[in-house]
Structures are given as C-alpha cells and as structure tokens.
Amino acid sequence: MKIDGTPYRSVWVDQEDGWTIRIFDQTRLPWALEILRLSTVAQAAHAIRTMQARGAPLIGAVAAYGLCLALRADPSRDAMERDAAMLREARPTAVNLAWAIDRMLAALRQVPDASRSRAAYAEAAAIADEDVAQCEAIGRHGVAMIEAIARRKSGPVNLLTHCNAGWLATVDWGTALAPMYMAHERGIDLHVWVDETRPRNQGALLTTWELGRHGVPHTMVVDNAGGHLMQHGQVDMVIVGADRVARSGDVANKIGTYLKALAAHDNGVPFWVAAPSSTIDWAISDGVTGIPIEERPATEVTVMTGRALDGAVLPVRIVPTATPAANPAFDVTPARLVTGLITERGCCAANPAALARLFPEYA
C-alpha cells in the first residue's frame, strides 16, 4: 500500500545489507513514522510481544523472518528448535504465529546447517509473498459485495470495522480493509465507520491513519456507538478481521468484536469476517472454549497515550491509582452470529461444511 504515494510493505528485508528486517513501529503511529531494524531473533520476539508488529498475518511473517535472524547466528537444528519455541510463545491467540513457525521448521529441519539460513530467508519470503496474494484475493472477493450494495442504494456505502485489519496488520493490502481499498480504487462512493477499539485504540490510531493516508473517507466513533449506527440504518455491512478462526466458524478477534456481531445480528446488518486460510485453526472445533485468550497488561486499560494540545505525546492515567483492571485482549464471536467468511478462495458460510468445501485438504 502507499504512504503519501510511496508503496510499502509492513515487513521487508533491508535492501542495503540483504539480511536485517525492517518493520514499522506501530506503537509510535500515528504520531511518528519510525522504521525499526531487527537484527536478532530476540528483537523480533520483542517486536511481536510489545505489538511493535501486530496483526495476525503480519506477526506470522515477522516470526518467520525472526527465525531467519536466529539461523544467521546459529544454524544448528537444536538452536533452531529453541528459538522457534521462543518465537511461538511471543503471543498466544493469533494462530498465524504458530502456523508460520511450523511451516518454517517443516521446510528447514532436513536442510544441512550450512544451507539453512539461506533456505530460511527463501521460505520467509514465500510466506510474505503468499500473504500479499491472499489478502489481494480477499479484497477481490469482498469488493464484489460492496459493489452489490452500491448498485442498490443511493449515497455512500457505509461500512463499519473494528480494530485494525489493514495493511499494517498484514504484509500488504490487509484483510477487512482490502475490499475497502479496492472499492475506493474502483470509484465506489464509500464511507467507513472506524471503531476506536479500546484499550489499545488500534482503530483510532492505526486504521484512521491508514485510511487517511490512502484517501478513503472515514469517521472514527467510540466502540459503543456501533449499535446505535446500525439501529438508524447507517451501517450497510460490518467487515472485521480475525486472529483465529475455528473450523466451526467461531471467530476470535480484538475484544469488542462479539458485541458488534450481536448488534449486527439484532439489526439485520451483514457481519463478515475477512481472514486468510493461515488464520484458520483446523484443530479447534469450539472456538469459545478452545481458543486461548491473551490477557495483556492492565496498564493498557488504565493508561492512554495521546498528543497533548501543546504537541507533546504523553501517557495519561485515566482511572484512580488504586483501581485494578482486567485486560482480555480478544473475544470469540460464535459462528451463528457470523454472516460469512471472506477468504482467498472465496466467501463461505461460517460452518464446518462450507469451510470444508473451500479447503477440502483440511476436511
């Protein structure tokens, strides 16, 4: 995608040295556009753990490149297994992380030590390129639904999204935002309601920044405004991303997604989930009980960071000092509330039979 006309991916190999990894520090956006240089596996794990790199597909790609960095330092199989385990534990909910590590290990275990680093970079690059292709395909399948809405109504197509599922969360294009970008490029009259997405405000900070830099009309709303907008006919479709999809069609996504799905169901608004096949966990049949939910630090709830009126970027505590806080980072939306899934192979209902038809190799 483009930042003020310049194309970028969200992770790439430094062109000058040919081996270090570059990412945007998403904890600094939108106040500063900073590019980090990762040169060790510890730095890659730290970037994933602290959400300098975040979004299910992106952390899979960063983890793959993190293993490349590990193998430059020590290409032995024992060290590879150790470093892979460390990367896998960086964050628990998004299945893409474990998926990417498992794929790397499968490709590298039988490779001689002397060739392992070079083979790792090739496999990580393939993972990144495939993510781009999958997200572009998700965009093509999703934009058809937006076009259908545009044909039957006057005025803009109003979409609502939660969290950030754009190109910052993937290697390029995004998942939930990919159809929106394609609709905008096709000249469809489009408007996006962007949930702020407390507690980390990925919608307010990242999705608005992305859409704004790309020129897509949008409006930020507080998380609890979505139901009101749906009640008053101001949302034509909800599109969100996912951190893990169970084979049943249950969907784990950023906390607050479940409430949006309930509101959409109550108001007859289509609720679509955009996710590549790497986000589907075929081993879990019940997402509500089977998907691990990450509990993140309470300070993400009790402290907010923003730009003061004098221009300084400051952390501010928003609750009394002695007040404890819980911070489940994700919730699970049951398949019965999901209109359907948008994948790289097409759209389908959120149920095992429909998923099996699209992905028979996993049935």
C-alpha positions as CSV (number, residue, x, y, z in Angstrom):
1,M,0.0,0.0,0.0
2,K,1.0,3.6,-0.1
3,I,2.0,6.3,2.4
4,D,1.7,9.6,0.7
5,G,2.2,8.0,-2.7
6,T,5.2,5.8,-1.7
7,P,4.5,2.0,-1.7
8,Y,5.5,-0.1,1.3
9,R,5.0,-3.5,2.8
10,S,4.8,-3.9,6.5
11,V,7.9,-6.1,6.7
12,W,10.8,-6.4,4.4
13,V,14.4,-7.3,4.1
14,D,16.8,-4.3,4.2
15,Q,17.9,-3.8,0.6
16,E,21.3,-2.4,1.7
17,D,22.6,-5.3,3.8
18,G,20.4,-8.0,2.5
19,W,19.6,-9.7,5.8
20,T,18.3,-7.4,8.6
21,I,14.5,-7.0,8.8
22,R,12.6,-3.7,8.7
23,I,9.2,-3.1,10.2
24,F,7.2,0.0,11.2
25,D,7.0,0.6,14.9
26,Q,3.2,0.5,15.2
27,T,3.3,1.6,18.8
28,R,4.6,5.0,17.6
29,L,1.9,5.6,15.0
30,P,0.2,7.9,14.1
31,W,2.4,10.4,16.0
32,A,5.6,9.3,14.4
33,L,6.5,7.2,11.4
34,E,9.5,5.1,12.6
35,I,11.1,2.2,10.9
36,L,12.8,-0.4,13.1
37,R,15.8,-2.5,12.2
38,L,15.6,-6.1,13.5
39,S,18.9,-7.9,13.6
40,T,18.4,-10.6,16.2
41,V,15.7,-13.2,17.0
42,A,15.3,-11.6,20.4
43,Q,14.4,-8.3,18.8
44,A,11.9,-10.0,16.5
45,A,10.2,-11.7,19.5
46,H,10.2,-8.4,21.4
47,A,8.6,-6.6,18.5
48,I,5.8,-9.2,18.4
49,R,5.3,-9.3,22.2
50,T,5.2,-5.5,22.6
51,M,3.0,-5.0,19.5
52,Q,5.5,-3.0,17.5
53,A,4.5,-5.6,14.9
54,R,0.9,-6.7,15.3
55,G,-1.9,-8.2,13.3
56,A,-2.2,-12.0,12.9
57,P,-0.8,-12.4,9.4
58,L,2.0,-9.8,10.0
59,I,3.3,-11.4,13.2
60,G,3.4,-14.8,11.3
61,A,5.7,-13.2,8.7
62,V,7.8,-11.3,11.3
63,A,8.2,-14.6,13.2
64,A,9.4,-16.3,10.1
65,Y,11.9,-13.7,9.4
66,G,12.9,-13.7,13.1
67,L,13.8,-17.4,12.7
68,C,16.0,-16.3,9.7
69,L,17.8,-14.0,12.0
70,A,18.3,-16.7,14.6
71,L,19.8,-19.1,12.0
72,R,22.3,-16.4,10.9
73,A,23.6,-16.5,14.5
74,D,23.4,-20.3,14.9
75,P,22.2,-22.6,12.1
76,S,22.2,-25.8,14.1
77,R,19.0,-27.7,14.4
78,D,19.0,-27.6,18.2
79,A,19.3,-23.8,18.3
80,M,16.6,-23.5,15.6
81,E,14.1,-25.6,17.7
82,R,14.9,-23.5,20.8
83,D,14.5,-20.1,19.0
84,A,11.3,-21.3,17.2
85,A,9.8,-22.2,20.6
86,M,10.7,-18.8,22.0
87,L,9.1,-17.0,19.0
88,R,6.0,-19.2,19.2
89,E,5.4,-18.1,22.8
90,A,5.6,-14.4,22.0
91,R,1.8,-14.1,21.7
92,P,-0.8,-16.8,22.2
93,T,-4.1,-16.0,20.3
94,A,-3.2,-15.4,16.7
95,V,-2.7,-18.8,15.1
96,N,-0.7,-17.4,12.2
97,L,2.3,-17.2,14.5
98,A,2.4,-20.9,15.3
99,W,1.4,-21.7,11.7
100,A,4.4,-19.7,10.3
101,I,6.9,-21.3,12.7
102,D,5.6,-24.8,12.0
103,R,5.9,-24.1,8.3
104,M,9.5,-22.8,8.6
105,L,10.5,-25.8,10.7
106,A,9.0,-28.3,8.3
107,A,10.9,-26.7,5.4
108,L,14.2,-26.4,7.3
109,R,14.6,-29.5,9.6
110,Q,16.2,-31.6,6.8
111,V,18.3,-28.8,5.4
112,P,22.1,-29.0,6.1
113,D,23.3,-26.4,8.6
114,A,25.5,-24.7,6.0
115,S,22.4,-24.0,3.8
116,R,19.8,-23.5,6.5
117,S,20.0,-19.7,6.8
118,R,19.7,-19.2,3.0
119,A,16.8,-21.6,2.8
120,A,15.1,-19.9,5.7
121,Y,15.1,-16.5,4.0
122,A,13.6,-18.1,0.9
123,E,10.8,-19.7,2.9
124,A,10.1,-16.5,4.9
125,A,9.9,-14.5,1.6
126,A,7.5,-17.1,0.2
127,I,5.3,-16.7,3.4
128,A,5.3,-12.9,2.9
129,D,4.5,-13.1,-0.8
130,E,1.7,-15.6,-0.3
131,D,0.2,-13.3,2.4
132,V,0.1,-10.4,-0.1
133,A,-1.5,-12.6,-2.7
134,Q,-4.1,-14.0,-0.3
135,C,-5.0,-10.5,1.0
136,E,-5.4,-9.2,-2.5
137,A,-7.7,-12.1,-3.3
138,I,-9.7,-11.4,-0.1
139,G,-10.1,-7.9,-1.4
140,R,-11.4,-9.1,-4.8
141,H,-13.9,-11.4,-3.2
142,G,-15.0,-8.8,-0.7
143,V,-15.3,-5.8,-3.1
144,A,-18.0,-7.7,-5.1
145,M,-20.3,-7.4,-2.0
146,I,-19.6,-3.7,-1.7
147,E,-20.3,-3.2,-5.4
148,A,-23.6,-5.1,-5.0
149,I,-24.7,-2.8,-2.1
150,A,-23.7,0.3,-4.2
151,R,-25.9,-0.8,-7.1
152,R,-29.0,-1.0,-4.9
153,K,-28.7,2.2,-2.9
154,S,-28.1,5.9,-3.4
155,G,-25.4,7.7,-1.4
156,P,-22.2,6.1,0.0
157,V,-21.9,2.5,1.1
158,N,-21.4,2.7,4.9
159,L,-19.1,0.0,6.3
160,L,-18.1,-0.5,9.9
161,T,-14.8,-2.1,11.0
162,H,-13.3,-2.9,14.4
163,C,-9.6,-2.8,15.4
164,N,-7.0,-2.6,12.6
165,A,-7.2,-5.3,9.8
166,G,-5.5,-3.2,7.1
167,W,-2.1,-3.5,5.5
168,L,-0.4,-2.6,8.8
169,A,-1.8,-5.9,10.2
170,T,-0.6,-8.0,7.2
171,V,2.3,-7.8,4.8
172,D,0.2,-5.8,2.3
173,W,-3.4,-4.9,1.5
174,G,-5.0,-6.1,4.7
175,T,-7.9,-8.4,5.3
176,A,-11.0,-6.5,6.3
177,L,-9.7,-3.3,4.7
178,A,-8.6,-4.9,1.4
179,P,-12.2,-4.8,0.0
180,M,-12.5,-1.2,1.1
181,Y,-9.3,-0.2,-0.6
182,M,-10.3,-1.9,-3.8
183,A,-13.8,-0.3,-3.7
184,H,-12.2,3.1,-3.2
185,E,-9.8,2.5,-6.2
186,R,-12.8,1.5,-8.3
187,G,-14.5,4.8,-7.6
188,I,-17.3,3.4,-5.4
189,D,-18.8,6.0,-3.1
190,L,-17.7,4.6,0.2
191,H,-17.5,5.7,3.9
192,V,-16.0,3.7,6.7
193,W,-17.0,3.9,10.4
194,V,-13.9,3.1,12.4
195,D,-14.3,1.8,16.0
196,E,-11.7,3.4,18.3
197,T,-11.1,-0.2,19.6
198,R,-10.2,0.3,23.3
199,P,-8.0,-0.4,25.1
200,R,-5.1,0.0,22.6
201,N,-7.1,2.1,20.2
202,Q,-5.8,0.4,17.1
203,G,-8.8,1.7,15.2
204,A,-8.4,5.3,16.3
205,L,-4.7,5.3,15.9
206,L,-3.9,2.9,13.0
207,T,-7.0,2.3,10.9
208,T,-7.7,6.0,10.7
209,W,-4.1,6.7,9.8
210,E,-4.1,4.0,7.1
211,L,-7.4,5.1,5.5
212,G,-6.4,8.8,5.7
213,R,-3.1,8.3,4.0
214,H,-4.8,6.3,1.3
215,G,-7.6,8.9,0.9
216,V,-10.6,6.6,1.9
217,P,-13.4,8.6,3.6
218,H,-13.9,7.6,7.2
219,T,-15.2,8.7,10.6
220,M,-13.9,7.4,14.0
221,V,-16.6,6.5,16.5
222,V,-16.3,5.2,20.1
223,D,-16.7,1.5,20.4
224,N,-20.2,1.7,21.9
225,A,-21.6,3.8,19.0
226,G,-21.8,0.9,16.5
227,G,-25.2,-0.5,17.7
228,H,-26.7,3.0,17.6
229,L,-25.5,3.5,14.0
230,M,-26.9,0.1,13.0
231,Q,-30.3,0.9,14.6
232,H,-30.6,4.0,12.5
233,G,-29.7,2.4,9.2
234,Q,-26.2,4.0,8.9
235,V,-24.3,0.7,8.5
236,D,-24.7,-1.4,5.4
237,M,-22.2,-4.0,6.3
238,V,-19.7,-4.8,9.1
239,I,-16.3,-6.3,8.0
240,V,-13.7,-7.3,10.6
241,G,-10.6,-9.3,10.6
242,A,-9.7,-12.3,12.8
243,D,-6.8,-13.6,14.9
244,R,-8.0,-17.2,14.8
245,V,-11.0,-18.9,13.2
246,A,-12.0,-22.3,14.5
247,R,-13.1,-25.0,12.0
248,S,-16.6,-24.5,13.4
249,G,-16.6,-20.9,12.1
250,D,-16.2,-19.3,15.5
251,V,-14.0,-16.2,15.3
252,A,-11.5,-14.7,17.7
253,N,-10.8,-11.1,17.1
254,K,-10.0,-8.0,19.1
255,I,-12.1,-7.5,22.3
256,G,-15.4,-5.9,21.4
257,T,-16.0,-7.7,18.2
258,Y,-18.6,-10.0,19.8
259,L,-20.7,-7.0,20.8
260,K,-20.6,-5.7,17.3
261,A,-21.8,-9.1,16.0
262,L,-24.7,-9.1,18.5
263,A,-25.7,-5.6,17.4
264,A,-25.4,-6.5,13.7
265,H,-27.5,-9.7,14.3
266,D,-30.2,-7.7,16.1
267,N,-30.4,-5.1,13.3
268,G,-30.1,-7.4,10.3
269,V,-26.8,-6.0,9.2
270,P,-24.4,-8.4,7.4
271,F,-21.4,-9.3,9.6
272,W,-18.5,-10.6,7.6
273,V,-15.1,-11.8,8.7
274,A,-12.1,-11.5,6.4
275,A,-9.3,-14.0,7.1
276,P,-6.8,-15.9,5.0
277,S,-6.5,-19.7,5.4
278,S,-3.4,-19.3,7.6
279,T,-5.7,-17.8,10.3
280,I,-8.0,-20.9,10.4
281,D,-7.2,-23.4,13.2
282,W,-8.4,-26.7,11.9
283,A,-7.6,-28.4,15.2
284,I,-10.2,-26.4,17.2
285,S,-13.8,-27.2,16.8
286,D,-15.2,-25.0,19.5
287,G,-13.8,-21.5,19.4
288,V,-15.5,-20.3,22.6
289,T,-13.8,-22.9,24.8
290,G,-10.8,-23.8,22.6
291,I,-9.2,-20.6,21.5
292,P,-6.7,-19.2,24.1
293,I,-7.5,-15.6,25.0
294,E,-4.5,-13.4,25.7
295,E,-4.6,-11.4,28.9
296,R,-2.5,-8.3,28.4
297,P,-1.1,-5.9,31.0
298,A,-3.6,-3.8,33.0
299,T,-1.7,-0.6,32.1
300,E,-3.1,-0.8,28.6
301,V,-6.5,-0.2,30.2
302,T,-5.6,2.2,32.9
303,V,-3.2,4.4,30.8
304,M,-3.8,6.0,27.5
305,T,-1.3,7.8,25.3
306,G,-2.1,10.8,23.1
307,R,-1.0,14.1,21.8
308,A,-1.5,17.0,24.2
309,L,-2.7,20.3,22.9
310,D,0.9,21.6,23.0
311,G,2.0,18.8,20.7
312,A,3.7,16.6,23.2
313,V,2.9,12.8,23.1
314,L,2.1,11.8,26.7
315,P,0.9,8.8,28.6
316,V,-2.1,9.7,30.9
317,R,-3.6,7.6,33.7
318,I,-7.4,7.6,33.3
319,V,-8.5,5.7,36.5
320,P,-7.7,6.1,40.2
321,T,-4.3,4.8,41.1
322,A,-5.6,2.0,43.3
323,T,-8.1,0.7,40.8
324,P,-7.3,-2.7,39.3
325,A,-8.1,-3.5,35.7
326,A,-8.5,-6.7,33.7
327,N,-7.5,-6.7,30.0
328,P,-8.6,-9.7,27.9
329,A,-7.3,-8.8,24.5
330,F,-9.7,-10.8,22.4
331,D,-13.2,-12.3,22.4
332,V,-14.9,-15.0,20.4
333,T,-17.8,-14.4,18.2
334,P,-19.9,-17.6,17.8
335,A,-20.4,-18.8,14.2
336,R,-24.2,-18.3,14.4
337,L,-23.6,-14.5,14.5
338,V,-21.2,-14.5,11.5
339,T,-22.9,-14.0,8.1
340,G,-19.8,-15.5,6.4
341,L,-16.1,-15.6,5.9
342,I,-14.1,-13.9,3.2
343,T,-11.1,-16.0,2.3
344,E,-8.6,-16.0,-0.5
345,R,-10.6,-18.8,-2.1
346,G,-13.9,-17.1,-1.9
347,C,-16.7,-16.4,0.5
348,C,-18.5,-19.0,2.5
349,A,-20.8,-19.6,5.4
350,A,-19.2,-19.8,8.9
351,N,-19.7,-23.6,9.4
352,P,-17.6,-26.7,9.0
353,A,-19.2,-27.9,5.8
354,A,-18.8,-24.6,4.0
355,L,-15.2,-24.4,5.1
356,A,-14.5,-27.9,4.0
357,R,-15.8,-27.2,0.5
358,L,-13.4,-24.3,0.2
359,F,-10.5,-26.1,1.8
360,P,-11.0,-29.8,1.2
361,E,-7.4,-30.7,2.0
362,Y,-8.2,-29.9,5.7
363,A,-11.5,-31.6,5.9
